[in-house]
Amino acid sequence: MEEVSSLAEKLKAHLPLHQARINFISQFVLSLIRARSTNLYRVAEEFQSEADAESSYRRIKRFFAGYEYSYEQLGEFILSCLDMDRYTLCMDRTNWKHGSKDVNYLVVSISWQGNSIPIVWECLDKRGGNSNTDERIALIERVLKIIPAEKIDNLLADREFIGHDWFEWLRQKKILCRLRIKGDVAVEHDNRKTTAGKLCRSVKFNQTVTWHTRKKVAGVPLYIAAHRTLKGLLIVVATEKPDGMIEDYYKRWDIETLFGCLKSRGFDMESTHMTKHDRMDKLMGLLAIAFAWCLLVGHWHYGEANQLPLNKHNRPAKSLFRLGLDMLRRVLKNKCAKNDQIAFQELLNVLSRT
């Protein structure tokens, strides 16, 4: 129980909740790391308490059914862990089905060390379809409550996140976006109407082309850049500032890495049997704490992501997240091997940047 009380002490400074709720969140996060699963019964089996697993399981269900915490305060806590001055944000969706039920998350995350950390999210009340402009705006407005627009370097998003009203709203808020657009999006070029795909059809393999005059994209004046990969995939990006458009946009893949870590490569998020949206939002918040901690521990112990040793496929054998997760699990489950003597308090200090 010493680990639970130590983590609770760190969280209490940022989440002014009743002590029992803070203790539960700490217990859940530690058990989530031990279990490497969001299956609630498996998490309950890892609870460090005198109660049996059934009692812990009922306690977990009561928390998700009835108790609330502030997502804004949780976001501020995550920002304090990162200790950054400027931010690159990634927006995307992930969805899956549990039986006949759809789980459909819209997430904004902070790009960091080749990965990204969720900062705001919403489990959408719809099937696995696209988000709409109002849902995107509502989510970014939540971001702006904790990160001022002037501290946002880029907002990166894929082809789903387009449209006149959305582009215009981002311009009004002075949020620099790097948004990939579809080939059939209307573009006005030299007083002629065309599409993004036709405009960029002359781009050659492994070539990047940037147009340094604004085009009207969905009726909004923006710059356009395009890159065609060696396999022939055309990537067209629209933005307010033309420099570094394609290079910046490629950081969007960091959120795909996040989703992989939350799912099969980490916490097996799809194994939870919950589908109610308010409960899934609470679960993502607890996952965000655990995920950020694992990534920070990996960085603390192994250094920069781009300095990790590469395997024969020219990729790191394990990501910083996975390295951090494995280290935390060793400390929590085995009290650390003789050749890896790291105290829990050291790893806790990594989370709180002390």
VEXNUPA-27324 format. One record per residue (C-alpha): residue in three letters; x, y, z. Coordinates in steps of 0.5 Angstrom, whole numbers, padded with zeros to 4 digits, always signed. Example, Ala and Ser with C-alpha at 12.3 -4.5 7.8 and 13.67 -1.06 7.14 Angstrom:
% VEXNUPA-27324
ala+0025-0009+0016/ser+0027-0002+0014/
% end
This chain:
% VEXNUPA-27324
met+0000+0000+0000/glu+0006+0005+0001/glu+0006+0006-0007/val-0001+0008-0007/ser+0000+0013-0002/ser+0006+0016-0005/leu+0002+0016-0012/ala-0004+0019-0008/glu+0000+0025-0005/lys+0003+0027-0012/leu-0004+0027-0015/lys-0007+0031-0009/ala-0004+0037-0011/his-0007+0037-0018/leu-0013+0034-0017/pro-0017+0037-0011/leu-0022+0031-0010/his-0024+0027-0003/gln-0018+0023-0001/ala-0022+0016-0002/arg-0022+0018-0009/ile-0015+0020-0010/asn-0013+0013-0007/phe-0018+0010-0011/ile-0015+0013-0018/ser-0008+0012-0015/gln-0010+0004-0014/phe-0013+0004-0021/val-0007+0007-0024/leu-0002+0002-0021/ser-0006-0004-0022/leu-0007-0002-0029/ile+0000-0002-0030/arg+0001-0009-0027/ala-0004-0012-0031/arg-0003-0009-0037/ser-0010-0009-0039/thr-0017-0005-0038/asn-0021-0011-0037/leu-0024-0009-0030/tyr-0023-0016-0027/arg-0016-0017-0028/val-0015-0010-0026/ala-0018-0011-0019/glu-0014-0018-0018/glu-0008-0013-0018/phe-0011-0008-0013/gln-0006-0008-0007/ser-0011-0009-0001/glu-0014-0014+0004/ala-0020-0014+0000/asp-0021-0020-0005/ala-0022-0019-0012/glu-0029-0019-0012/ser-0030-0013-0007/ser-0025-0009-0011/tyr-0028-0011-0018/arg-0035-0008-0015/arg-0031-0002-0012/ile-0028-0001-0019/lys-0035-0001-0022/arg-0038+0004-0017/phe-0033+0009-0019/phe-0034+0009-0026/ala-0042+0009-0025/gly-0042+0014-0020/tyr-0036+0019-0019/glu-0033+0025-0023/tyr-0027+0028-0023/ser-0024+0034-0027/tyr-0022+0033-0034/glu-0019+0040-0034/gln-0015+0039-0028/leu-0012+0032-0030/gly-0010+0036-0037/glu-0006+0041-0032/phe-0003+0035-0029/ile-0001+0032-0035/leu+0002+0039-0037/ser+0006+0040-0031/cys+0009+0033-0032/leu+0012+0035-0039/asp+0014+0042-0037/met+0014+0044-0044/asp+0014+0051-0047/arg+0011+0050-0053/tyr+0006+0044-0056/thr+0005+0041-0062/leu-0002+0038-0062/cys-0005+0032-0066/met-0012+0030-0067/asp-0015+0024-0069/arg-0020+0018-0068/thr-0020+0011-0066/asn-0026+0006-0065/trp-0028-0001-0065/lys-0034-0005-0063/his-0035-0009-0057/gly-0041-0014-0059/ser-0046-0009-0062/lys-0044-0003-0059/asp-0039+0002-0062/val-0034+0006-0058/asn-0031+0012-0062/tyr-0026+0016-0059/leu-0024+0023-0061/val-0017+0025-0058/val-0013+0031-0058/ser-0006+0029-0056/ile+0001+0033-0055/ser+0007+0030-0059/trp+0013+0028-0055/gln+0019+0024-0057/gly+0016+0020-0063/asn+0009+0019-0059/ser+0004+0023-0056/ile+0000+0024-0050/pro-0007+0025-0049/ile-0009+0032-0046/val-0017+0032-0048/trp-0022+0027-0051/glu-0029+0025-0052/cys-0032+0019-0053/leu-0037+0020-0058/asp-0045+0019-0058/lys-0045+0016-0065/arg-0043+0010-0069/gly-0036+0009-0072/gly-0037+0015-0077/asn-0033+0022-0077/ser-0033+0027-0072/asn-0037+0034-0074/thr-0035+0041-0074/asp-0038+0042-0067/glu-0035+0036-0064/arg-0028+0038-0066/ile-0029+0046-0064/ala-0032+0044-0057/leu-0026+0039-0056/ile-0021+0045-0058/glu-0024+0050-0054/arg-0023+0045-0048/val-0015+0045-0050/leu-0015+0053-0050/lys-0017+0053-0043/ile-0011+0050-0041/ile-0006+0051-0047/pro-0006+0058-0050/ala-0007+0059-0057/glu+0000+0063-0058/lys+0003+0056-0055/ile+0001+0052-0060/asp+0006+0051-0065/asn+0002+0046-0070/leu-0005+0043-0070/leu-0004+0036-0074/ala-0010+0032-0077/asp-0012+0028-0082/arg-0017+0028-0088/glu-0023+0027-0084/phe-0022+0034-0081/ile-0023+0039-0086/gly-0029+0044-0088/his-0030+0051-0089/asp-0033+0053-0082/trp-0027+0049-0079/phe-0022+0052-0083/glu-0025+0059-0081/trp-0026+0058-0074/leu-0018+0055-0073/arg-0016+0062-0077/gln-0020+0066-0072/lys-0017+0063-0066/lys-0010+0064-0069/ile-0009+0056-0069/leu-0003+0054-0074/cys-0006+0048-0077/arg-0003+0043-0082/leu-0009+0039-0084/arg-0008+0034-0090/ile-0014+0035-0095/lys-0017+0030-0099/gly-0016+0030-0107/asp-0023+0032-0109/val-0023+0038-0104/ala-0025+0044-0108/val-0019+0049-0109/glu-0019+0056-0113/his-0012+0057-0116/asp-0011+0063-0121/asn-0018+0064-0121/arg-0020+0057-0124/lys-0024+0052-0120/thr-0020+0045-0119/thr-0019+0040-0114/ala-0013+0039-0110/gly-0012+0032-0113/lys-0012+0035-0120/leu-0007+0041-0117/cys-0002+0036-0115/arg-0002+0031-0121/ser+0005+0033-0123/val+0008+0032-0117/lys+0013+0026-0118/phe+0015+0020-0114/asn+0019+0022-0107/gln+0018+0030-0109/thr+0015+0035-0105/val+0012+0041-0108/thr+0010+0048-0104/trp+0006+0053-0107/his+0008+0060-0104/thr+0001+0063-0106/arg-0005+0062-0102/lys-0011+0058-0106/lys-0018+0058-0103/val-0019+0051-0100/ala-0026+0050-0099/gly-0027+0057-0099/val-0021+0059-0094/pro-0015+0062-0097/leu-0009+0057-0095/tyr-0002+0055-0097/ile-0002+0048-0100/ala+0004+0043-0100/ala+0004+0036-0103/his+0009+0030-0103/arg+0008+0024-0107/thr+0012+0018-0103/leu+0016+0012-0107/lys+0010+0008-0107/gly+0006+0013-0110/leu+0001+0016-0104/leu+0000+0023-0105/ile+0000+0027-0099/val-0003+0034-0099/val-0003+0039-0093/ala-0006+0046-0092/thr-0004+0051-0087/glu-0003+0058-0086/lys+0004+0058-0086/pro+0008+0055-0092/asp+0015+0053-0089/gly+0016+0046-0086/met+0009+0044-0088/ile+0010+0036-0090/glu+0015+0035-0085/asp+0011+0038-0079/tyr+0005+0034-0082/tyr+0009+0027-0081/lys+0009+0028-0074/arg+0001+0027-0074/trp+0003+0019-0074/asp+0005+0020-0067/ile-0002+0020-0065/glu-0003+0013-0069/thr+0003+0011-0064/leu-0001+0013-0058/phe-0007+0009-0060/gly-0003+0003-0061/cys+0000+0003-0054/leu-0007+0004-0051/lys-0009-0002-0055/ser-0005-0008-0057/arg+0002-0006-0055/gly+0000-0003-0048/phe-0006-0003-0044/asp-0011-0007-0049/met-0016-0002-0048/glu-0021-0006-0053/ser-0021-0011-0047/thr-0025-0007-0043/his-0033-0009-0043/met-0035-0002-0042/thr-0039+0002-0047/lys-0042+0008-0044/his-0039+0014-0046/asp-0038+0018-0039/arg-0035+0011-0037/met-0030+0011-0042/asp-0028+0018-0042/lys-0026+0017-0034/leu-0022+0011-0037/met-0019+0015-0042/gly-0017+0020-0036/leu-0014+0014-0032/leu-0010+0011-0038/ala-0007+0018-0040/ile-0004+0018-0033/ala-0001+0011-0033/phe+0001+0012-0041/ala+0005+0019-0039/trp+0008+0016-0033/cys+0011+0010-0037/leu+0013+0015-0043/leu+0017+0019-0038/val+0020+0013-0035/gly+0023+0011-0041/his+0025+0017-0043/trp+0029+0018-0036/his+0032+0012-0036/tyr+0034+0011-0044/gly+0034+0018-0047/glu+0032+0021-0053/ala+0027+0017-0057/asn+0031+0018-0064/gln+0038+0015-0060/leu+0035+0008-0058/pro+0039+0002-0061/leu+0036+0000-0068/asn+0034-0007-0070/lys+0036-0010-0077/his+0029-0007-0079/asn+0032+0000-0078/arg+0027+0001-0072/pro+0028+0001-0064/ala+0026-0006-0061/lys+0022-0003-0056/ser+0019+0004-0056/leu+0020+0009-0050/phe+0013+0008-0048/arg+0014+0000-0048/leu+0021+0001-0044/gly+0018+0005-0039/leu+0012+0000-0038/asp+0016-0006-0037/met+0021-0002-0032/leu+0015+0000-0028/arg+0012-0007-0028/arg+0018-0010-0026/val+0019-0005-0020/leu+0011-0006-0018/lys+0011-0013-0019/asn+0018-0016-0017/lys+0021-0010-0013/cys+0026-0010-0019/ala+0032-0015-0021/lys+0039-0015-0017/asn+0041-0012-0024/asp+0036-0007-0024/gln+0036-0004-0017/ile+0031+0002-0018/ala+0027+0005-0013/phe+0019+0006-0014/gln+0020+0013-0011/glu+0025+0015-0016/leu+0020+0013-0022/leu+0015+0017-0018/asn+0019+0023-0018/val+0020+0022-0026/leu+0012+0023-0026/ser+0013+0029-0022/arg+0019+0032-0025/thr+0023+0033-0018/
% end
